Amino acid sequence: MTRIETVKSSFRDPGTQVFMADGKVYRHIRRAAMPHYDALMKSGLYDRLVKENLLVPHDDVTSRFAGPLGAVEGEVVIEPVMIPFISHPFEWSFSALKQAALATLKIQKLCLDHGMTLQDASAFNVQFLNGHWVFIDTGSFQIREGSQPWGAYRQFCQHFLAPLLLMAYRDGRLVSLFAKYLDGIPLDLANALLPLRAKCRLSVFLHIVMHSKYAVRDFSKDTKQTAQDVSPAAAYGLLDQLQSLIFSLRIDRRETVWTAYEETHTYNQQEFQDKEDFILKSAGVLKPRHVWDLGANAGHFSRLVAASTKNDVAVTALEYDFMTVEAGTRKSAAVLHNQPLHIWMDLLNPSAGAGWGGTEWASLQNRGPADLVLALALIHHICLAGNISFEQFFAYLAGFAKNVIVEFVPKTDPQSQRLLRSKKDIYDLYTQEHFEKAFSAFFTVQDTATVSNTGRTLYALTRKEA
């Protein structure tokens, strides 16, 4: 019998239930939500959204899950296209969050065109698929009753507008507030943090300042308030205002020590070519579908691997430096096929499980496995700067990596010496011999090559199966 496992983050929507079966994801549309689902499918809205890469496409697979497996007469089970890597908004670059926000507004406009509305405007409902930010919650579309206002307006402001304004006017790293406020950044907090020059903009004053004041009103003496009807022109006008404001936002492209690393690395031209050749050869043998590039910088090798395969491959580039993630997102935007997803991730403090019970949103490790993990020019940062042992590092990798291309950077390498410049060298076990002994407990070597005159060595490894 098929084993069904409920997706932990699906409990918030009583009308639908997301579950896993045989490694695939499904959504059960319950009877109460069927009128809205039927309207989505019959109005032409679904076809339009899928055509414009705004909604994840799905197949109706109700016949597979009849009776004891959940679906009863009058209900539907759909199988959406699976998202290769579920990312969280607090891991996104400014450009990524901006693209997701504009996609959400465009979806709501199309909903209005078809007599429907988007009841949820959560950033967690938008994910990266084939180079596009697509909405994944098929159960969020509802029939619009009369001239009701957009019920998700406040949620949109908390999930998209507030963080984007803070990133643009203060610092991009403030997106990390999302990790604390999973329901979106409180508007009163955004109002307190934004500078006066931002709040002097009429649109910001209306959607953040006044909106935050309205949100904290005491309704204890006025429990019969009802939302006023909104004319079609006003409904579209609200979306136009938000769209114009968000489109106008820019982030300061300040340089950091890592934003230009791809142009200032210590390899000579031939060494860099040898490194690329080794990676391409190893990836060509493995033919991975899911690739994680740890410490990806602006994503040169992420794009290299993505472009080298004829099959669709999902590449996720993880990088610690926020501005480099932003730069990588912009560089990869020009890629037409297999565009990498760039996310902001500190591997010494990776995203933990979050939400209800700490399991609603998965930790980094629990979002695997990855067919191939790239760990290039990373080990000295983890072990010399982070005081993580080789054994700890490879034990962690083995938890989600089926195959690894890892680069050993000797202690004598200029980049290692730079890390040791301001600290005492207590790393007697940081040797190539000990490095090889450490990974041998978890992986077997498939190939190896020395790729620099400083002794940098690449290893292609395959995880040992228990």
NUGUGU-281168 format. One record per residue (C-alpha): residue number from 1; x negated, y, z. Coordinates in nm, 2 decimals. Layout:
<nodes>
NUM,X,Y,Z;
...
</nodes>
This chain:
<nodes>
1,0.00,0.00,0.00;
2,-0.12,0.35,-0.08;
3,-0.27,0.53,0.22;
4,-0.13,0.88,0.26;
5,-0.31,1.15,0.45;
6,-0.15,1.48,0.53;
7,-0.37,1.79,0.44;
8,-0.42,1.97,0.77;
9,-0.36,2.32,0.63;
10,-0.02,2.23,0.49;
11,0.19,2.25,0.81;
12,0.27,2.62,0.77;
13,0.51,2.57,0.48;
14,0.82,2.36,0.59;
15,0.95,2.35,0.23;
16,0.66,2.15,0.09;
17,0.39,1.91,0.22;
18,0.04,1.86,0.07;
19,-0.11,1.52,0.11;
20,-0.40,1.30,-0.02;
21,-0.37,0.96,-0.17;
22,-0.64,0.75,-0.34;
23,-0.87,1.06,-0.35;
24,-0.61,1.28,-0.53;
25,-0.41,1.57,-0.40;
26,-0.03,1.58,-0.42;
27,0.25,1.82,-0.31;
28,0.59,1.70,-0.19;
29,0.86,1.95,-0.27;
30,1.14,1.89,-0.01;
31,1.51,1.93,-0.08;
32,1.53,2.27,0.08;
33,1.27,2.41,-0.15;
34,1.40,2.24,-0.47;
35,1.62,2.54,-0.59;
36,1.31,2.76,-0.59;
37,1.09,2.49,-0.76;
38,1.36,2.44,-1.03;
39,1.37,2.81,-1.09;
40,0.99,2.83,-1.12;
41,0.99,2.55,-1.38;
42,1.30,2.64,-1.58;
43,1.26,3.02,-1.59;
44,0.94,3.00,-1.79;
45,0.73,3.15,-1.51;
46,0.53,2.83,-1.45;
47,0.43,2.81,-1.82;
48,0.34,3.17,-1.83;
49,0.12,3.15,-1.51;
50,-0.06,2.84,-1.63;
51,-0.12,2.99,-1.97;
52,-0.28,3.29,-1.82;
53,-0.49,3.08,-1.57;
54,-0.31,3.22,-1.27;
55,-0.16,2.90,-1.13;
56,-0.30,2.56,-1.09;
57,-0.13,2.32,-1.34;
58,0.04,2.01,-1.22;
59,0.21,1.69,-1.34;
60,0.54,1.55,-1.20;
61,0.46,1.21,-1.04;
62,0.77,1.16,-0.84;
63,0.81,0.80,-0.96;
64,0.49,0.70,-0.79;
65,0.61,0.81,-0.44;
66,0.97,0.72,-0.42;
67,1.14,0.56,-0.12;
68,0.91,0.47,0.17;
69,0.62,0.70,0.06;
70,0.81,1.02,0.11;
71,1.02,1.15,-0.18;
72,1.39,1.09,-0.17;
73,1.66,1.15,-0.43;
74,1.67,1.52,-0.53;
75,1.30,1.58,-0.43;
76,0.99,1.60,-0.63;
77,0.62,1.51,-0.59;
78,0.37,1.69,-0.81;
79,0.00,1.63,-0.87;
80,-0.19,1.95,-0.91;
81,-0.53,1.97,-1.08;
82,-0.78,1.92,-0.80;
83,-0.99,2.22,-0.69;
84,-1.35,2.10,-0.69;
85,-1.46,2.31,-0.39;
86,-1.22,2.47,-0.15;
87,-1.37,2.80,-0.04;
88,-1.26,3.04,0.23;
89,-1.21,3.42,0.19;
90,-1.48,3.50,0.45;
91,-1.73,3.33,0.22;
92,-1.65,3.54,-0.09;
93,-1.84,3.82,-0.24;
94,-1.67,4.16,-0.29;
95,-1.62,4.09,-0.66;
96,-1.46,3.75,-0.59;
97,-1.21,3.89,-0.34;
98,-1.13,4.18,-0.58;
99,-1.06,3.93,-0.86;
100,-0.85,3.72,-0.64;
101,-0.65,4.03,-0.52;
102,-0.59,4.15,-0.88;
103,-0.48,3.79,-0.98;
104,-0.23,3.79,-0.69;
105,-0.08,4.12,-0.79;
106,-0.05,4.01,-1.15;
107,0.13,3.69,-1.03;
108,0.38,3.90,-0.84;
109,0.45,4.12,-1.14;
110,0.52,3.81,-1.35;
111,0.74,3.68,-1.08;
112,0.95,4.00,-1.09;
113,0.98,3.96,-1.47;
114,1.13,3.61,-1.41;
115,1.36,3.70,-1.12;
116,1.13,3.55,-0.86;
117,0.89,3.66,-0.59;
118,0.58,3.54,-0.42;
119,0.67,3.48,-0.06;
120,0.30,3.42,0.05;
121,0.01,3.64,-0.05;
122,-0.25,3.46,0.16;
123,-0.61,3.48,0.02;
124,-0.64,3.11,0.13;
125,-0.39,3.03,-0.15;
126,-0.63,3.15,-0.42;
127,-0.91,2.93,-0.53;
128,-1.18,2.91,-0.80;
129,-1.11,2.68,-1.10;
130,-1.29,2.68,-1.43;
131,-1.41,3.03,-1.40;
132,-1.07,3.18,-1.29;
133,-0.91,3.26,-0.95;
134,-0.59,3.06,-0.95;
135,-0.30,3.04,-0.71;
136,-0.27,2.69,-0.56;
137,0.05,2.70,-0.35;
138,0.33,2.60,-0.59;
139,0.57,2.62,-0.30;
140,0.53,2.99,-0.25;
141,0.75,3.09,-0.54;
142,1.10,3.19,-0.44;
143,1.41,3.32,-0.62;
144,1.44,3.69,-0.56;
145,1.76,3.78,-0.39;
146,1.91,4.10,-0.53;
147,1.67,4.39,-0.48;
148,1.48,4.27,-0.18;
149,1.14,4.42,-0.12;
150,0.82,4.21,-0.15;
151,0.82,4.01,0.17;
152,0.44,3.94,0.13;
153,0.34,4.30,0.10;
154,0.20,4.33,0.46;
155,0.02,4.00,0.42;
156,-0.13,4.12,0.09;
157,-0.26,4.43,0.27;
158,-0.41,4.23,0.55;
159,-0.57,3.96,0.33;
160,-0.69,4.17,0.04;
161,-0.65,4.54,0.06;
162,-0.79,4.59,0.42;
163,-1.10,4.37,0.37;
164,-1.18,4.52,0.03;
165,-1.16,4.88,0.17;
166,-1.39,4.79,0.46;
167,-1.63,4.62,0.22;
168,-1.63,4.92,-0.02;
169,-1.64,5.20,0.24;
170,-1.84,5.04,0.52;
171,-2.03,4.72,0.45;
172,-1.96,4.41,0.24;
173,-2.05,4.18,0.53;
174,-1.73,4.29,0.71;
175,-1.55,4.02,0.51;
176,-1.67,3.80,0.79;
177,-1.39,3.94,1.00;
178,-1.17,3.70,0.81;
179,-1.34,3.41,1.01;
180,-1.19,3.56,1.32;
181,-0.86,3.69,1.18;
182,-0.73,3.40,0.96;
183,-0.40,3.57,0.92;
184,-0.57,3.87,0.76;
185,-0.75,4.17,0.91;
186,-0.51,4.36,1.13;
187,-0.42,4.69,0.97;
188,-0.47,4.89,1.29;
189,-0.83,4.75,1.31;
190,-0.89,4.85,0.94;
191,-0.75,5.19,1.02;
192,-0.99,5.23,1.31;
193,-1.29,5.12,1.11;
194,-1.23,5.31,0.79;
195,-1.40,5.65,0.75;
196,-1.20,5.97,0.71;
197,-1.29,6.01,0.35;
198,-1.12,5.68,0.27;
199,-0.81,5.76,0.47;
200,-0.78,6.09,0.29;
201,-0.69,5.90,-0.03;
202,-0.32,5.91,-0.06;
203,-0.29,5.54,-0.15;
204,-0.51,5.43,0.15;
205,-0.31,5.66,0.38;
206,0.02,5.50,0.27;
207,-0.09,5.14,0.25;
208,-0.32,5.13,0.55;
209,-0.28,5.43,0.79;
210,0.10,5.46,0.77;
211,0.15,5.09,0.73;
212,-0.05,5.02,1.05;
213,0.15,5.27,1.24;
214,0.47,5.11,1.12;
215,0.34,4.77,1.22;
216,0.30,4.86,1.59;
217,0.64,5.02,1.63;
218,0.85,4.89,1.92;
219,1.15,4.71,1.78;
220,1.28,4.60,2.11;
221,1.56,4.85,2.09;
222,1.64,4.80,1.73;
223,1.68,4.43,1.66;
224,1.93,4.47,1.37;
225,1.69,4.63,1.13;
226,1.72,4.50,0.78;
227,1.50,4.56,0.48;
228,1.63,4.82,0.24;
229,1.69,4.73,-0.12;
230,1.42,4.82,-0.36;
231,1.49,4.93,-0.72;
232,1.30,4.74,-1.00;
233,1.10,5.06,-1.07;
234,0.99,5.08,-0.71;
235,0.91,4.71,-0.69;
236,0.68,4.74,-0.99;
237,0.55,5.08,-0.87;
238,0.43,4.93,-0.55;
239,0.23,4.67,-0.74;
240,0.09,4.94,-0.98;
241,-0.03,5.15,-0.68;
242,-0.20,4.86,-0.52;
243,-0.35,4.74,-0.85;
244,-0.49,5.09,-0.93;
245,-0.64,5.13,-0.58;
246,-0.81,4.79,-0.58;
247,-0.93,4.83,-0.94;
248,-1.10,5.16,-0.84;
249,-1.30,5.01,-0.55;
250,-1.67,4.96,-0.59;
251,-1.94,4.82,-0.35;
252,-2.28,4.98,-0.30;
253,-2.52,4.77,-0.50;
254,-2.81,4.81,-0.25;
255,-3.12,4.61,-0.31;
256,-3.25,4.36,-0.05;
257,-3.57,4.15,-0.05;
258,-3.37,3.87,-0.22;
259,-3.17,4.04,-0.49;
260,-3.47,4.06,-0.72;
261,-3.63,3.73,-0.61;
262,-3.56,3.56,-0.94;
263,-3.78,3.82,-1.11;
264,-4.05,3.83,-0.83;
265,-4.10,3.47,-0.74;
266,-4.46,3.33,-0.72;
267,-4.44,3.08,-1.01;
268,-4.62,3.15,-1.33;
269,-4.43,3.10,-1.66;
270,-4.54,2.74,-1.71;
271,-4.48,2.64,-1.35;
272,-4.13,2.78,-1.37;
273,-4.06,2.59,-1.69;
274,-4.19,2.27,-1.53;
275,-3.95,2.32,-1.24;
276,-3.66,2.38,-1.48;
277,-3.75,2.07,-1.68;
278,-3.76,1.85,-1.38;
279,-3.42,1.97,-1.26;
280,-3.26,1.92,-1.60;
281,-3.41,1.58,-1.64;
282,-3.28,1.46,-1.30;
283,-2.94,1.62,-1.35;
284,-2.92,1.46,-1.70;
285,-2.97,1.11,-1.55;
286,-2.71,1.17,-1.27;
287,-2.44,1.35,-1.48;
288,-2.29,1.50,-1.16;
289,-1.94,1.64,-1.14;
290,-1.99,1.84,-0.82;
291,-2.31,2.02,-0.76;
292,-2.40,2.23,-0.45;
293,-2.70,2.47,-0.48;
294,-2.82,2.54,-0.13;
295,-3.01,2.87,-0.09;
296,-2.92,2.95,-0.45;
297,-3.03,3.31,-0.46;
298,-2.85,3.47,-0.75;
299,-2.78,3.13,-0.91;
300,-3.04,3.08,-1.19;
301,-3.06,2.71,-1.13;
302,-2.69,2.69,-1.07;
303,-2.62,2.83,-1.41;
304,-2.90,2.61,-1.56;
305,-2.74,2.29,-1.44;
306,-2.39,2.41,-1.53;
307,-2.49,2.49,-1.88;
308,-2.69,2.16,-1.94;
309,-2.39,1.93,-1.92;
310,-2.13,1.86,-2.19;
311,-1.89,1.74,-1.93;
312,-1.72,1.98,-1.69;
313,-1.92,2.02,-1.38;
314,-1.83,2.23,-1.08;
315,-2.13,2.41,-0.94;
316,-2.11,2.59,-0.60;
317,-2.40,2.83,-0.52;
318,-2.45,2.89,-0.15;
319,-2.66,3.19,-0.04;
320,-2.74,3.36,0.29;
321,-2.80,3.72,0.16;
322,-2.46,3.89,0.09;
323,-2.58,4.13,-0.17;
324,-2.75,3.84,-0.36;
325,-2.42,3.66,-0.36;
326,-2.26,3.97,-0.51;
327,-2.53,3.99,-0.77;
328,-2.49,3.62,-0.85;
329,-2.12,3.66,-0.89;
330,-2.17,3.94,-1.14;
331,-2.43,3.75,-1.34;
332,-2.22,3.43,-1.36;
333,-1.92,3.63,-1.47;
334,-2.07,3.62,-1.82;
335,-2.08,3.24,-1.83;
336,-1.81,3.11,-2.06;
337,-1.83,2.74,-1.96;
338,-1.88,2.58,-1.61;
339,-1.91,2.92,-1.44;
340,-2.06,2.86,-1.09;
341,-1.88,2.97,-0.78;
342,-2.10,3.19,-0.55;
343,-2.02,3.19,-0.18;
344,-2.18,3.35,0.12;
345,-2.32,3.09,0.35;
346,-2.58,3.08,0.63;
347,-2.71,2.72,0.63;
348,-2.84,2.77,0.98;
349,-2.49,2.86,1.09;
350,-2.26,2.71,0.82;
351,-1.88,2.76,0.82;
352,-1.73,2.55,1.09;
353,-1.38,2.40,1.10;
354,-1.12,2.68,1.16;
355,-0.75,2.74,1.22;
356,-0.52,2.52,1.43;
357,-0.72,2.26,1.62;
358,-1.03,2.36,1.43;
359,-0.93,2.14,1.14;
360,-0.69,2.35,0.94;
361,-0.97,2.48,0.72;
362,-1.26,2.24,0.66;
363,-1.62,2.29,0.77;
364,-1.88,2.31,0.50;
365,-1.99,1.95,0.56;
366,-1.64,1.82,0.54;
367,-1.59,1.97,0.20;
368,-1.82,1.71,0.04;
369,-1.94,1.48,-0.08;
370,-2.14,1.65,-0.35;
371,-2.28,1.44,-0.63;
372,-2.59,1.65,-0.64;
373,-2.74,1.90,-0.40;
374,-3.01,2.13,-0.50;
375,-3.24,2.24,-0.21;
376,-3.50,2.44,-0.40;
377,-3.75,2.67,-0.22;
378,-3.54,2.62,0.09;
379,-3.72,2.39,0.34;
380,-3.96,2.66,0.47;
381,-3.67,2.89,0.55;
382,-3.48,2.61,0.74;
383,-3.78,2.46,0.92;
384,-4.03,2.75,0.97;
385,-3.78,3.03,1.01;
386,-3.50,2.83,1.17;
387,-3.70,2.58,1.38;
388,-3.50,2.29,1.23;
389,-3.70,1.97,1.20;
390,-3.73,1.77,0.88;
391,-3.54,1.49,1.05;
392,-3.25,1.72,1.14;
393,-3.24,1.87,0.79;
394,-3.22,1.54,0.60;
395,-2.98,1.39,0.85;
396,-2.75,1.69,0.77;
397,-2.79,1.66,0.40;
398,-2.71,1.29,0.41;
399,-2.37,1.37,0.56;
400,-2.25,1.52,0.23;
401,-2.51,1.47,-0.05;
402,-2.51,1.16,-0.27;
403,-2.82,1.29,-0.45;
404,-3.07,1.56,-0.38;
405,-3.34,1.76,-0.56;
406,-3.55,1.90,-0.28;
407,-3.86,2.11,-0.30;
408,-4.14,2.09,-0.05;
409,-4.31,2.42,0.01;
410,-4.65,2.38,0.18;
411,-4.74,2.58,0.48;
412,-5.02,2.74,0.28;
413,-4.78,2.87,0.02;
414,-4.76,3.25,0.02;
415,-4.38,3.24,0.10;
416,-4.44,3.01,0.40;
417,-4.72,3.24,0.52;
418,-4.49,3.54,0.49;
419,-4.24,3.36,0.73;
420,-4.52,3.29,0.97;
421,-4.66,3.64,0.97;
422,-4.47,3.75,1.27;
423,-4.46,3.43,1.47;
424,-4.69,3.18,1.62;
425,-4.77,2.87,1.41;
426,-4.64,2.59,1.62;
427,-4.54,2.37,1.33;
428,-4.80,2.09,1.34;
429,-4.55,1.84,1.19;
430,-4.48,2.07,0.89;
431,-4.68,1.85,0.65;
432,-4.60,1.68,0.32;
433,-4.66,1.34,0.48;
434,-4.41,1.40,0.76;
435,-4.17,1.55,0.51;
436,-4.17,1.23,0.30;
437,-4.14,1.02,0.61;
438,-3.84,1.22,0.73;
439,-3.64,1.19,0.41;
440,-3.72,0.82,0.37;
441,-3.49,0.74,0.66;
442,-3.20,0.86,0.46;
443,-3.30,0.87,0.09;
444,-3.50,0.68,-0.17;
445,-3.72,0.86,-0.42;
446,-3.62,0.85,-0.79;
447,-3.88,1.09,-0.92;
448,-4.13,1.35,-0.81;
449,-4.35,1.62,-0.96;
450,-4.59,1.89,-0.84;
451,-4.48,2.22,-0.99;
452,-4.71,2.49,-0.87;
453,-5.08,2.55,-0.80;
454,-4.99,2.60,-0.43;
455,-4.87,2.24,-0.41;
456,-4.50,2.29,-0.43;
457,-4.35,1.95,-0.50;
458,-4.00,1.84,-0.63;
459,-3.84,1.52,-0.53;
460,-3.53,1.36,-0.68;
461,-3.36,1.16,-0.40;
462,-3.07,0.92,-0.38;
463,-2.89,0.86,-0.05;
464,-2.93,0.51,0.10;
465,-2.59,0.34,0.15;
466,-2.52,0.19,0.49;
</nodes>
